[in-house]
Amino acid sequence: MIDLSSIKEHMPVVGSDGGHVGTIDHLDGQRIKLTKTDPAAGGHHHFIHVDSIAAVEGGEVRLNRTTAEAKDEWATA
């Protein structure tokens, strides 16, 4: 179980392959809201469900999906 309180604003989010997915804006219920100013975001807020988190370690959120899978699945609303 991931300790959601360990997720902090501005932490990087990386895929299981080590690729950059985004930057944490804040936790929104059971979803992570990513900043829209991150270069990967294309000017939009994106959301990733907390079920996608494999670990929070080394100052970053690591997902249980590759970068491409995470970006295919992220929601914009």
Backbone hydrogen bonds, N-H to C=O, Kabsch-Sander energy under -0.5 kcal/mol:
donor,donor_aa,acceptor,acceptor_aa,energy
4,L,2,I,-1.2
6,S,3,D,-2.2
7,I,4,L,-1.6
8,K,6,S,-0.6
10,H,24,I,-2.7
11,M,8,K,-1.6
13,V,22,G,-3.1
14,V,61,V,-2.9
15,G,19,G,-2.7
16,S,65,R,-3.4
18,G,15,G,-2.2
21,V,13,V,-3.1
22,G,13,V,-1.5
24,I,11,M,-2.9
25,D,33,K,-3.6
26,H,33,K,-1.4
28,D,31,R,-3.5
29,G,27,L,-0.5
31,R,28,D,-1.2
32,I,48,I,-3.3
33,K,26,H,-3.1
33,K,31,R,-0.5
34,L,32,I,-0.5
34,L,46,H,-3.2
35,T,23,T,-2.9
41,A,38,D,-2.0
42,G,38,D,-0.5
42,G,39,P,-0.5
43,G,36,K,-0.8
43,G,38,D,-0.5
44,H,41,A,-1.2
46,H,34,L,-0.5
47,F,75,A,-2.6
48,I,32,I,-2.0
50,V,30,Q,-2.8
52,S,49,H,-2.2
53,I,50,V,-1.8
54,A,62,R,-2.8
55,A,62,R,-2.0
57,E,55,A,-0.5
57,E,60,E,-1.9
60,E,57,E,-1.5
61,V,12,P,-2.8
62,R,55,A,-3.0
62,R,60,E,-0.6
63,L,14,V,-2.7
64,N,52,S,-2.8
70,A,66,T,-2.5
71,K,67,T,-2.2
72,D,68,A,-2.0
73,E,69,E,-1.7
74,W,70,A,-1.6
75,A,47,F,-1.9
